[in-house]
Amino acid sequence: MHTVADRLYALFMSGALVGYLVVALIYIAEIGFRRNSLIVLRQALLGVVVLLHFMAMLLFSTTTGGPLFTGIDGAALLFAWILALGLLLFEKRLSLGALGAFVVFVIFMVTLYAYGCPRAASNRFPGLESLWLKSHVPILLLGFVCFTLSACAAIMYLLKEHSLKHKRFTAMSRRLPSLPTSDAIVYYLSAAGLSLLTIGIMSGMIGQHSLEAAYNPLHDGKVIFSLILWCLYLGYFLSRRLLGWRGRRGNLVNVFNFFIMLLTFFTQHGLPESLQNKM
Amino acid sequence: MYLLTIGLNHKTAPVEVREKLNIPRERVGEALARLRAEVAVREAALLSTCNRSEMHLVIDDWEDALRGATAFLERFHGCVRSEFEKYLYHHVDRSCVGHLFRVASGIDSMIVGESQILSQVKAAFDVARAEQSARLVLDELFRRALRVGKRSRTETDISAGALSVGSAAVELAKTIFGDLDGRAVMLLGAGEMGELTARHLLDNGVTRFLVANRSLDRATELARAFGGEPVRYDTYSEHLKDVDILISSTSAPHFVVTRDAVALALRKRRDAPLFFIDIAVPRDVEPAVNRLENAFVYDIDDIQAVVAGNRAERDSEVSRVETIVEREVNDFMRWFQGLAVRPVIASLTSRAQQIRDTEVEQALRRMPDLSQKQQEIIRALGKGIAQKILHAPIVHLRQSSESQDGYVEVETVRRLFNLEVTREEENAHRGG
């Protein structure tokens, strides 16, 4: 039997999903029709959608009775919301309109996943009363937000580079930022993401160890996945710093890392507890 | 009251006629003063550029004004009417508004979408205001024209994309590097086209300039002219790592810039992008260079294709600009036609008030015993009746002012109520 909170949650989530879809469509329309009214409408709508999303998260938290990120659905909801809030706050300041089109698409897909995820199957994490573990998940999510934005900028770089190499210019390729701008965004966001990932992994290991003295991180599936991801981003970072891997190669590596990040995010949150801790 | 534009432009007149009717910027004020002294105009503005000379006028009789303006041109420029009369065009009211909006938006220019015309329209407006010859109507018309010009350029791609080899090179460089501030360019071969392209880049923020030429003397001369550094031709590849853009325009019959040399330079640059503008025929840069990561090679055909694409894109944007122009013309015409209605409404209201006051006071004199309160009620009754009778015709007049044939309705109301609108009243309501 559905409670009022469940019904309201469904209502806010549906509103947020439709809103994200409309925002994405406005971004696409802006490529062809540059109108200030469209930009104002899009920003206002994104503001409303972020608010709806936030209300949905509050209701979600009320109905589950614990922190948001104790299951894959809640974590995905929070992840998408931070991404949307970041876009709302920084998109105008950075004047990177085209970036928004990519980011909103990712937000929409993640939110859709969170909404479609069956609650019964979602896995609630135990032991979140530890401060270390409480800070561990939000820090990791922030890191994942940085990686997502970085991958979006990398895709923009690759599209722009392709159009310049093949001398084919479209309305969309014209709106993309210059190569050094995209490249710098990719680099700095990846560096920020890597730092957050490092802190996140360490806080997770310390927190787990404080709960369980015999805890061995190398037997923890979550840690293994996170360490693989950490190595991949460190590899990107070092190749760029030491070998000067800029341009297509570096950005392809970044997009590849992003897919591994998505895999890490969804698999480790979706892993049965037995696998998470005893892999 | 009418709006009238008289003029000629690059589409109607050859350059020898246009130059005769051109008014230098410093003489526009004087020309305006003389025009207003010699021709019966309410307001006037003059737009004179290398491609057009136009008078924008607010007048009472457009046939008289047309004759007077043509005679003025003859006197002011000291030429014979037959030399220019056949090239003149004129636009009245709606057509005049549409014409000025098209001019401001750049779709009536020789190079579609060029932006200089907008500042020229603004300059014409500023002079007319300074001379106090742009008042209510032209003030509004030019403000809206400037708004149309800005809207066209921000809401459409009418001025997007470069239309010359030099500016296309700058546009491509900006696409690759973003800002050109602090970038370095090398000119390989001192051809005229290469020099022109380099000048475009230097005007857009490139700070370091190297010149390599077979003749070191010529390279030194050119470097001095641009504030750059000469480089020995056979050592150019050693400097490749230090520059971001290479303009190549040698007359060598073979490839001068090879894949191996560029690959080495890219490694030394730690893969920072390198842009090659090869305007030489035969080509100087080996095509395989474009296959290297972070190297972007554009030969003369590529750049001309970019220019052609930009031109086609601008042409395709004209219809979108026309939509903006059409909407703005409708808005302006509603405002303009509303001006014709205002004095008639004022006259109608004043007539009704006069009749009401006369009749009410006459009736009150016949009833001397009425108390103050009763007299107030009679006065309010008279006022209410007059207001209710006038309400429908006034609403109808306001609505009719928005239609094309609104003036017919205005004339009908004038005749029906026997209204005389004096010139003073009209001026007072039109701000003239």
Interface residues (C-beta under 8 A of the other chain):
Chain A: F33 R34 R35 N36 K160 L164 K165 K167 F169 A171 R174 P177 S178 L179 P180 T181 G244 W245 R246 G247 R248 R249
Chain B: T154 E155 T156 D157 A160 L172 K174 T175 I176 F177 G178 D179 R270 D271 A272 P273 N290 E293 N294 F296 Y298 D302 A305 V306 G309
